[in-house]
Amino acid sequence: MPCKKCNNGKVKWGENGECKYDSIAECKKANPKNYNHMIPTPIGKKTYEEYEKELKEYTLSQAQRIDLSDKKTVESLLKKTIAHLKNQDNLNKKWKKANNEKNDSKEKRDKAVAKYRTENKKIQKALKIEQDLKDNANELSKKFNEQLKKDNEAGNAAESNYQKGLTLFNTFSNAIDSFYQAGKDLGVDIPTAEYRKALGKLKTKPTIR
């Protein structure tokens, strides 16, 4: 296989060689001298060395060559082929099982996520109801405290009014007693029953609380 010039001025070895040599002499020196008598490098191989290395790796020795006319050899190859096919079938089954388990896991995961989302919605709804109850309780508590304050104010007013009435009662009672005593001193029996009846109403304490 001759050395050939590339478009960029470099030289390559064969049709598929790399344009890396500066001259044809350098190309010939780097490759076997009897290259014209060698088998051409197959397409896809950059150098003869690569081709030669592949030949060494794949060329069977005399001991490795198979005589297909030998029945034992054929039977041995058949057994190995069957064993290989069985092994391949087992591998396929394992792969299919693993793939099914992966799909099952994905399905379980999706179901778990869907269940979580459903439960989360329920929890959020319950939390909202709880918050609404708290808000209502706070509102009721506020109204209760306001009413209690009003009741206390009304109670205090009633208590104050009662104390005023009690003072008036005592004053009125003393006035009746003095009036009755004054009449008695003059020898006159002054009827004070109606006055004392009205006086009894003043002494009644209001039931505000």
DRENDO-1510 file (C-alpha; in Angstrom, 1 decimal, always signed):
<recs>
REC; n; res; u; v; w
REC; 1; MET; +0.0; +0.0; +0.0 .
REC; 2; PRO; +1.7; +3.3; -1.1 .
REC; 3; CYS; +2.1; +6.4; +0.8 .
REC; 4; LYS; -0.2; +9.2; -0.5 .
REC; 5; LYS; -0.2; +12.9; -0.3 .
REC; 6; CYS; -3.1; +14.6; +1.5 .
REC; 7; ASN; -4.8; +17.9; +0.5 .
REC; 8; ASN; -3.1; +19.7; +3.3 .
REC; 9; GLY; +0.4; +18.8; +2.1 .
REC; 10; LYS; +0.9; +16.0; +4.6 .
REC; 11; VAL; +1.4; +12.3; +3.7 .
REC; 12; LYS; -0.8; +9.4; +4.8 .
REC; 13; TRP; -0.4; +5.6; +4.7 .
REC; 14; GLY; -3.1; +4.1; +2.4 .
REC; 15; GLU; -6.5; +5.4; +1.6 .
REC; 16; ASN; -7.7; +5.5; +5.2 .
REC; 17; GLY; -4.4; +6.5; +6.9 .
REC; 18; GLU; -3.9; +9.6; +9.0 .
REC; 19; CYS; -2.3; +12.6; +7.4 .
REC; 20; LYS; +0.6; +12.9; +9.8 .
REC; 21; TYR; +3.8; +12.4; +7.8 .
REC; 22; ASP; +5.8; +15.3; +6.4 .
REC; 23; SER; +7.1; +13.4; +3.4 .
REC; 24; ILE; +6.7; +10.1; +1.5 .
REC; 25; ALA; +10.1; +9.0; +2.7 .
REC; 26; GLU; +9.1; +9.4; +6.3 .
REC; 27; CYS; +5.8; +7.5; +5.6 .
REC; 28; LYS; +7.7; +4.6; +4.0 .
REC; 29; LYS; +10.2; +4.5; +6.8 .
REC; 30; ALA; +7.5; +4.4; +9.4 .
REC; 31; ASN; +5.7; +1.5; +7.6 .
REC; 32; PRO; +7.0; -2.0; +6.5 .
REC; 33; LYS; +9.3; -1.8; +3.4 .
REC; 34; ASN; +7.5; -4.6; +1.5 .
REC; 35; TYR; +4.1; -2.9; +1.9 .
REC; 36; ASN; +3.4; -3.4; -1.8 .
REC; 37; HIS; +3.1; -7.2; -1.2 .
REC; 38; MET; +0.9; -6.9; +1.9 .
REC; 39; ILE; -2.8; -7.4; +2.1 .
REC; 40; PRO; -4.5; -4.0; +1.9 .
REC; 41; THR; -5.7; -2.6; +5.1 .
REC; 42; PRO; -9.5; -2.9; +5.4 .
REC; 43; ILE; -11.6; +0.2; +5.5 .
REC; 44; GLY; -11.9; +1.5; +9.0 .
REC; 45; LYS; -8.2; +0.7; +10.0 .
REC; 46; LYS; -5.9; +3.7; +10.1 .
REC; 47; THR; -2.6; +1.8; +10.0 .
REC; 48; TYR; -1.2; -1.5; +9.0 .
REC; 49; GLU; -0.1; -2.1; +12.6 .
REC; 50; GLU; -3.7; -1.8; +13.8 .
REC; 51; TYR; -4.8; -4.3; +11.1 .
REC; 52; GLU; -1.9; -6.7; +12.0 .
REC; 53; LYS; -2.8; -6.5; +15.7 .
REC; 54; GLU; -6.4; -7.4; +14.9 .
REC; 55; LEU; -5.3; -10.3; +12.8 .
REC; 56; LYS; -3.2; -11.7; +15.7 .
REC; 57; GLU; -6.1; -11.3; +18.1 .
REC; 58; TYR; -8.7; -13.1; +15.9 .
REC; 59; THR; -6.6; -15.6; +13.9 .
REC; 60; LEU; -7.1; -19.0; +15.3 .
REC; 61; SER; -4.0; -21.2; +15.8 .
REC; 62; GLN; -3.9; -24.8; +14.5 .
REC; 63; ALA; -5.0; -26.2; +17.9 .
REC; 64; GLN; -7.9; -23.8; +18.0 .
REC; 65; ARG; -9.3; -24.6; +14.5 .
REC; 66; ILE; -12.5; -26.5; +14.5 .
REC; 67; ASP; -13.1; -29.5; +12.4 .
REC; 68; LEU; -16.8; -29.5; +11.8 .
REC; 69; SER; -16.6; -33.1; +10.5 .
REC; 70; ASP; -15.8; -34.3; +14.0 .
REC; 71; LYS; -19.1; -35.4; +15.6 .
REC; 72; LYS; -17.8; -34.9; +19.1 .
REC; 73; THR; -16.7; -31.4; +18.3 .
REC; 74; VAL; -20.1; -30.6; +16.8 .
REC; 75; GLU; -21.9; -32.1; +19.8 .
REC; 76; SER; -19.7; -30.1; +22.2 .
REC; 77; LEU; -20.4; -26.9; +20.2 .
REC; 78; LEU; -24.1; -27.7; +20.3 .
REC; 79; LYS; -24.1; -28.2; +24.1 .
REC; 80; LYS; -22.2; -25.0; +24.5 .
REC; 81; THR; -24.7; -23.2; +22.3 .
REC; 82; ILE; -27.7; -24.6; +24.2 .
REC; 83; ALA; -26.0; -23.7; +27.5 .
REC; 84; HIS; -25.4; -20.2; +26.1 .
REC; 85; LEU; -29.0; -19.9; +25.0 .
REC; 86; LYS; -30.3; -21.1; +28.4 .
REC; 87; ASN; -28.0; -18.6; +30.1 .
REC; 88; GLN; -29.3; -15.9; +27.8 .
REC; 89; ASP; -32.9; -16.9; +28.5 .
REC; 90; ASN; -32.2; -16.8; +32.2 .
REC; 91; LEU; -30.6; -13.4; +31.8 .
REC; 92; ASN; -33.7; -12.2; +29.8 .
REC; 93; LYS; -36.0; -13.5; +32.6 .
REC; 94; LYS; -34.0; -11.8; +35.3 .
REC; 95; TRP; -34.0; -8.6; +33.2 .
REC; 96; LYS; -37.8; -8.9; +32.7 .
REC; 97; LYS; -38.3; -9.6; +36.4 .
REC; 98; ALA; -36.1; -6.6; +37.4 .
REC; 99; ASN; -38.0; -4.4; +34.9 .
REC; 100; ASN; -41.4; -5.6; +36.3 .
REC; 101; GLU; -40.2; -4.9; +39.8 .
REC; 102; LYS; -39.0; -1.4; +38.7 .
REC; 103; ASN; -42.5; -0.8; +37.2 .
REC; 104; ASP; -44.2; -2.2; +40.3 .
REC; 105; SER; -42.0; +0.1; +42.5 .
REC; 106; LYS; -42.9; +3.1; +40.3 .
REC; 107; GLU; -46.6; +2.2; +40.5 .
REC; 108; LYS; -46.4; +1.8; +44.3 .
REC; 109; ARG; -44.5; +5.1; +44.5 .
REC; 110; ASP; -47.1; +6.9; +42.4 .
REC; 111; LYS; -49.9; +5.4; +44.5 .
REC; 112; ALA; -48.1; +6.5; +47.7 .
REC; 113; VAL; -47.6; +10.0; +46.3 .
REC; 114; ALA; -51.3; +10.2; +45.3 .
REC; 115; LYS; -52.4; +8.9; +48.8 .
REC; 116; TYR; -50.1; +11.4; +50.4 .
REC; 117; ARG; -51.6; +14.2; +48.3 .
REC; 118; THR; -55.1; +13.1; +49.2 .
REC; 119; GLU; -54.3; +12.8; +52.9 .
REC; 120; ASN; -52.5; +16.2; +52.8 .
REC; 121; LYS; -55.6; +17.8; +51.4 .
REC; 122; LYS; -57.7; +16.3; +54.2 .
REC; 123; ILE; -55.1; +17.5; +56.7 .
REC; 124; GLN; -55.2; +21.0; +55.2 .
REC; 125; LYS; -59.0; +21.0; +55.3 .
REC; 126; ALA; -59.0; +19.9; +58.9 .
REC; 127; LEU; -56.4; +22.6; +59.8 .
REC; 128; LYS; -58.6; +25.2; +58.1 .
REC; 129; ILE; -61.7; +24.0; +60.1 .
REC; 130; GLU; -59.6; +24.0; +63.3 .
REC; 131; GLN; -58.5; +27.6; +62.5 .
REC; 132; ASP; -62.1; +28.6; +61.8 .
REC; 133; LEU; -63.1; +27.1; +65.1 .
REC; 134; LYS; -60.3; +29.0; +66.9 .
REC; 135; ASP; -61.4; +32.2; +65.1 .
REC; 136; ASN; -65.0; +31.7; +66.1 .
REC; 137; ALA; -64.0; +30.8; +69.7 .
REC; 138; ASN; -61.9; +34.0; +69.9 .
REC; 139; GLU; -64.8; +36.0; +68.5 .
REC; 140; LEU; -67.2; +34.5; +71.0 .
REC; 141; SER; -64.7; +35.0; +73.8 .
REC; 142; LYS; -64.3; +38.7; +72.8 .
REC; 143; LYS; -68.1; +39.1; +72.7 .
REC; 144; PHE; -68.4; +37.3; +76.1 .
REC; 145; ASN; -65.8; +39.6; +77.7 .
REC; 146; GLU; -67.5; +42.7; +76.2 .
REC; 147; GLN; -70.9; +41.5; +77.6 .
REC; 148; LEU; -69.3; +40.7; +80.9 .
REC; 149; LYS; -67.9; +44.1; +81.0 .
REC; 150; LYS; -71.3; +45.6; +80.3 .
REC; 151; ASP; -72.8; +43.3; +83.0 .
REC; 152; ASN; -70.2; +44.5; +85.5 .
REC; 153; GLU; -70.8; +48.1; +84.6 .
REC; 154; ALA; -74.6; +47.5; +85.0 .
REC; 155; GLY; -74.0; +45.6; +88.2 .
REC; 156; ASN; -71.9; +48.4; +89.5 .
REC; 157; ALA; -74.5; +51.0; +88.5 .
REC; 158; ALA; -77.2; +48.9; +90.2 .
REC; 159; GLU; -75.1; +48.5; +93.3 .
REC; 160; SER; -74.4; +52.3; +93.4 .
REC; 161; ASN; -78.1; +52.9; +92.9 .
REC; 162; TYR; -79.0; +50.4; +95.7 .
REC; 163; GLN; -76.6; +52.2; +98.1 .
REC; 164; LYS; -78.2; +55.5; +97.2 .
REC; 165; GLY; -81.6; +53.9; +97.8 .
REC; 166; LEU; -80.4; +52.5; +101.1 .
REC; 167; THR; -79.2; +56.0; +102.2 .
REC; 168; LEU; -82.6; +57.4; +101.2 .
REC; 169; PHE; -84.3; +54.6; +103.1 .
REC; 170; ASN; -82.4; +55.4; +106.3 .
REC; 171; THR; -83.0; +59.1; +105.8 .
REC; 172; PHE; -86.8; +58.5; +105.2 .
REC; 173; SER; -87.0; +56.0; +108.1 .
REC; 174; ASN; -85.4; +58.4; +110.4 .
REC; 175; ALA; -87.7; +61.2; +109.2 .
REC; 176; ILE; -90.8; +58.9; +109.8 .
REC; 177; ASP; -89.6; +58.0; +113.3 .
REC; 178; SER; -88.9; +61.6; +114.1 .
REC; 179; PHE; -92.3; +62.6; +112.7 .
REC; 180; TYR; -94.1; +59.9; +114.7 .
REC; 181; GLN; -92.2; +60.8; +117.8 .
REC; 182; ALA; -93.0; +64.5; +117.4 .
REC; 183; GLY; -96.7; +63.7; +117.1 .
REC; 184; LYS; -96.5; +61.5; +120.1 .
REC; 185; ASP; -94.8; +64.2; +122.1 .
REC; 186; LEU; -97.8; +66.4; +121.2 .
REC; 187; GLY; -100.2; +63.8; +122.2 .
REC; 188; VAL; -101.2; +62.9; +118.6 .
REC; 189; ASP; -101.1; +59.4; +117.2 .
REC; 190; ILE; -99.9; +59.9; +113.7 .
REC; 191; PRO; -100.6; +56.9; +111.3 .
REC; 192; THR; -97.3; +56.0; +109.6 .
REC; 193; ALA; -98.2; +52.6; +108.2 .
REC; 194; GLU; -98.4; +53.7; +104.5 .
REC; 195; TYR; -95.1; +55.6; +104.9 .
REC; 196; ARG; -93.4; +52.5; +106.3 .
REC; 197; LYS; -94.9; +50.3; +103.5 .
REC; 198; ALA; -93.4; +52.6; +100.9 .
REC; 199; LEU; -90.2; +52.6; +102.9 .
REC; 200; GLY; -90.0; +48.8; +102.7 .
REC; 201; LYS; -89.8; +48.9; +98.9 .
REC; 202; LEU; -86.7; +51.1; +99.0 .
REC; 203; LYS; -84.9; +48.5; +101.1 .
REC; 204; THR; -85.3; +45.7; +98.5 .
REC; 205; LYS; -81.8; +45.0; +96.9 .
REC; 206; PRO; -81.9; +44.6; +93.1 .
REC; 207; THR; -80.8; +41.2; +91.7 .
REC; 208; ILE; -78.5; +42.3; +88.9 .
REC; 209; ARG; -75.7; +39.7; +89.4 .
</recs>
